[in-house]
Amino acid sequence: MEILLTAAFALLGAVLASFIAVVAERAYTGQSWAQGRSRCDSCRTVLAFRDLVPVLSWCLNRGRCQHCGSRLTFGYVLGELALGLLFALGYHALGVSLALLPFLVALCVLFFITLYDLRHTVVPPVSSLLLLFATFAFAVLAHEDQASLGLSLLVAGAISLFIFLLHACSRGRAMGLGDAPVAFALALLVGSTHAFPGLVFSFWIGALFGVGLLLGRRGRPTMGREVPFVPFLAAGFLLAYFTQWNPFPLSGL
């Protein structure tokens, strides 16, 4: 039964990731996400149901459109796998409980923000507000008393203020303004125990990406290239939450 529930949550996450990817791609472009069938980006052929099964369709078609043979982006599959895995991990961490629902909603909104930030390097304010509502609802349900909830809010506020100061002091060059509310929501989602490690992991992952970008530039200029930070925030905070890893055990954090 446990295995079946885990598979069910993983499948649900993958299906929702496929839908959210369409919404993120069409958002603020004039296209309706509720109307219009999915099409191949190359030949514009309307995709059938067999072409839209998460992960499986990509594997069966060997990563290509079966109509024109053009190569399909692996990023879609990676997103489906990622959200499916996060849904399964969320179920294992929280079980079937009231707190699980806002947690999964927060993951979906975070997934949308990440995709949109990767595409446009900006965080839509409405999605940030939805993320804050979902994470606050989760925090209220997950904390046992008002004192622990208050501490989580205090830590989340401090982390958000730190991100905002980075943005203000660098005049937007080091950090976007939209990263501050996302950091607040993520700190609230993971709780006071994992918030600081999550922030540190975010900067570590971002630094590793930056080094890889420099090593792989092959003579091409990289200075001034805008890199979205929300994906690093999401990866860092969720890594801290699901692994329970605190690299600063002696600090009491």
C-alpha positions as CSV (number, residue, x, y, z in Angstrom):
1,M,0.0,0.0,0.0
2,E,2.8,2.4,0.9
3,I,4.5,1.7,-2.5
4,L,1.2,2.3,-4.4
5,L,0.6,5.6,-2.6
6,T,4.2,6.8,-3.3
7,A,3.8,5.9,-6.9
8,A,0.4,7.7,-7.0
9,F,1.8,10.9,-5.6
10,A,4.8,10.7,-7.9
11,L,2.5,10.3,-10.9
12,L,0.3,13.2,-9.7
13,G,3.3,15.4,-9.5
14,A,4.5,14.5,-13.0
15,V,1.1,15.1,-14.5
16,L,0.8,18.5,-12.7
17,A,4.3,19.4,-13.8
18,S,3.3,18.8,-17.5
19,F,0.3,21.1,-17.0
20,I,2.2,23.8,-15.1
21,A,4.9,23.9,-17.8
22,V,2.2,24.8,-20.4
23,V,0.8,27.5,-18.1
24,A,4.3,28.9,-17.5
25,E,5.1,28.9,-21.2
26,R,1.9,30.7,-22.2
27,A,1.6,33.1,-19.2
28,Y,1.8,36.8,-20.1
29,T,2.2,36.0,-23.8
30,G,-1.4,36.5,-24.9
31,Q,-2.0,32.8,-25.3
32,S,-4.7,31.1,-23.2
33,W,-3.5,28.3,-21.1
34,A,-7.1,26.9,-20.8
35,Q,-7.8,26.8,-24.5
36,G,-5.8,25.5,-27.4
37,R,-4.2,22.0,-27.8
38,S,-0.5,21.5,-27.2
39,R,1.5,21.6,-30.4
40,C,5.0,20.6,-31.5
41,D,7.2,23.8,-31.3
42,S,8.8,22.9,-34.7
43,C,6.1,21.6,-37.0
44,R,3.1,23.0,-35.0
45,T,1.3,19.6,-35.3
46,V,-1.4,19.1,-32.6
47,L,-0.1,16.5,-30.1
48,A,-2.3,13.5,-29.4
49,F,-2.8,12.1,-25.9
50,R,-0.1,9.4,-26.5
51,D,2.4,12.3,-27.0
52,L,1.5,13.9,-23.7
53,V,2.0,11.2,-21.2
54,P,4.6,12.5,-18.7
55,V,8.1,11.0,-19.1
56,L,6.8,7.9,-20.9
57,S,5.9,9.7,-24.2
58,W,9.4,11.2,-24.3
59,C,11.0,7.9,-23.7
60,L,8.9,6.0,-26.3
61,N,9.5,8.6,-28.9
62,R,13.2,8.7,-28.1
63,G,13.1,12.3,-27.3
64,R,11.8,13.4,-30.7
65,C,8.5,14.5,-32.3
66,Q,7.0,11.5,-34.0
67,H,5.6,13.8,-36.7
68,C,8.6,15.8,-37.8
69,G,11.5,14.1,-36.0
70,S,12.7,17.3,-34.3
71,R,14.5,16.8,-31.0
72,L,12.3,17.6,-27.9
73,T,13.7,19.5,-25.0
74,F,14.7,17.3,-22.1
75,G,13.9,20.1,-19.7
76,Y,10.2,19.2,-19.8
77,V,11.0,15.6,-18.8
78,L,13.4,16.8,-16.1
79,G,10.7,19.0,-14.7
80,E,8.2,16.2,-14.6
81,L,10.6,13.9,-12.9
82,A,11.6,16.6,-10.4
83,L,8.0,17.5,-9.3
84,G,7.0,13.8,-9.2
85,L,10.0,13.1,-6.9
86,L,9.1,16.1,-4.7
87,F,5.5,15.0,-4.4
88,A,6.6,11.5,-3.4
89,L,9.1,12.9,-0.8
90,G,6.4,15.3,0.5
91,Y,4.1,12.3,1.1
92,H,6.9,10.4,2.9
93,A,7.7,13.4,5.1
94,L,4.1,14.4,6.0
95,G,2.0,11.4,5.3
96,V,-1.7,11.8,4.4
97,S,-2.4,14.8,6.5
98,L,-4.0,18.2,6.4
99,A,-0.5,19.8,6.1
100,L,0.2,17.8,3.0
101,L,-2.2,19.7,0.8
102,P,-0.8,23.2,1.2
103,F,2.7,21.7,1.0
104,L,1.9,20.2,-2.4
105,V,0.2,23.4,-3.5
106,A,3.3,25.3,-2.5
107,L,5.5,22.9,-4.6
108,C,3.3,23.5,-7.6
109,V,3.4,27.3,-7.3
110,L,7.1,27.2,-6.7
111,F,7.5,25.0,-9.8
112,F,5.7,27.6,-11.9
113,I,7.8,30.5,-10.5
114,T,11.0,28.6,-11.2
115,L,10.0,27.9,-14.8
116,Y,8.8,31.4,-15.3
117,D,12.0,32.9,-13.8
118,L,14.1,30.6,-16.0
119,R,12.3,31.9,-19.0
120,H,11.9,35.6,-18.2
121,T,14.2,36.2,-15.3
122,V,11.4,37.8,-13.3
123,V,9.0,36.6,-10.6
124,P,5.3,37.3,-11.2
125,P,3.9,39.1,-8.1
126,V,0.6,37.1,-8.2
127,S,2.4,33.8,-8.0
128,S,4.6,35.1,-5.1
129,L,1.4,36.0,-3.2
130,L,0.0,32.5,-3.9
131,L,3.2,30.9,-2.6
132,L,3.1,33.0,0.5
133,F,-0.5,32.0,1.2
134,A,0.2,28.3,0.7
135,T,3.4,28.3,2.8
136,F,1.7,30.2,5.6
137,A,-1.2,27.7,5.6
138,F,1.3,24.9,5.8
139,A,3.2,26.5,8.6
140,V,0.0,27.0,10.7
141,L,-0.9,23.4,10.3
142,A,2.6,22.0,10.7
143,H,3.7,23.8,13.8
144,E,2.6,22.5,17.2
145,D,2.3,25.8,19.0
146,Q,2.3,29.6,18.4
147,A,5.9,30.0,19.8
148,S,7.4,27.7,17.1
149,L,5.3,29.4,14.4
150,G,6.4,32.8,15.6
151,L,10.1,31.7,15.5
152,S,9.6,30.4,11.9
153,L,8.1,33.8,10.9
154,L,10.9,35.7,12.6
155,V,13.6,33.6,10.8
156,A,11.8,33.8,7.5
157,G,11.6,37.6,7.9
158,A,15.3,37.9,8.6
159,I,16.2,35.8,5.6
160,S,13.9,37.8,3.4
161,L,15.4,41.1,4.7
162,F,18.9,39.8,3.9
163,I,17.9,39.1,0.3
164,F,16.2,42.5,0.0
165,L,19.3,44.2,1.3
166,L,21.4,42.4,-1.2
167,H,19.1,43.6,-3.9
168,A,19.1,47.2,-2.6
169,C,22.9,47.5,-1.9
170,S,23.7,46.1,-5.4
171,R,21.0,48.1,-7.1
172,G,19.5,44.9,-8.4
173,R,22.7,43.5,-9.9
174,A,23.2,40.8,-7.3
175,M,19.6,39.8,-6.5
176,G,16.2,40.5,-7.9
177,L,13.5,42.1,-5.8
178,G,11.2,39.2,-6.5
179,D,13.6,36.8,-4.8
180,A,12.9,38.3,-1.3
181,P,9.2,37.1,-1.0
182,V,10.2,33.7,-2.5
183,A,12.9,33.3,0.1
184,F,10.5,34.3,2.9
185,A,8.0,31.7,1.7
186,L,10.6,28.9,1.4
187,A,12.0,29.7,4.9
188,L,8.5,29.4,6.2
189,L,7.9,26.1,4.3
190,V,11.0,24.4,5.7
191,G,10.8,25.9,9.2
192,S,13.3,27.7,11.4
193,T,15.5,24.6,11.8
194,H,16.3,24.2,8.1
195,A,15.9,27.8,6.9
196,F,19.5,29.0,7.4
197,P,21.1,25.8,6.0
198,G,18.7,26.2,3.0
199,L,19.9,29.7,2.4
200,V,23.5,28.6,2.5
201,F,22.8,25.7,0.2
202,S,21.2,28.1,-2.3
203,F,24.3,30.2,-2.5
204,W,26.6,27.1,-2.7
205,I,24.5,25.7,-5.6
206,G,24.5,29.1,-7.3
207,A,28.3,29.4,-6.9
208,L,28.8,25.9,-8.4
209,F,26.6,26.9,-11.3
210,G,28.6,30.1,-11.8
211,V,31.9,28.2,-11.8
212,G,30.5,25.7,-14.3
213,L,29.3,28.6,-16.5
214,L,32.7,30.2,-16.5
215,L,34.5,26.9,-17.3
216,G,32.1,26.1,-20.1
217,R,32.0,29.5,-21.7
218,R,34.8,28.6,-24.3
219,G,35.8,32.1,-25.0
220,R,32.3,33.5,-25.0
221,P,31.6,36.5,-22.8
222,T,29.6,35.8,-19.6
223,M,29.9,39.1,-17.8
224,G,26.6,40.9,-17.5
225,R,24.6,37.7,-18.1
226,E,21.5,37.7,-16.0
227,V,21.0,34.4,-14.1
228,P,17.7,33.7,-12.3
229,F,18.2,32.9,-8.6
230,V,14.8,31.3,-7.7
231,P,15.9,27.9,-9.0
232,F,18.9,28.0,-6.6
233,L,16.6,29.1,-3.7
234,A,14.2,26.3,-4.4
235,A,17.0,23.7,-4.7
236,G,18.8,24.9,-1.6
237,F,15.8,25.1,0.8
238,L,14.2,21.8,-0.4
239,L,17.5,20.1,-0.1
240,A,17.8,21.2,3.5
241,Y,14.2,20.2,4.3
242,F,14.3,16.7,2.7
243,T,17.8,15.7,3.7
244,Q,17.6,17.3,7.2
245,W,21.3,18.1,6.7
246,N,22.7,20.9,8.8
247,P,26.3,21.7,7.9
248,F,26.6,23.9,11.1
249,P,25.7,21.5,13.9
250,L,28.0,23.3,16.4
251,S,26.2,26.6,15.9
252,G,22.9,25.3,17.2
253,L,21.2,26.4,14.0
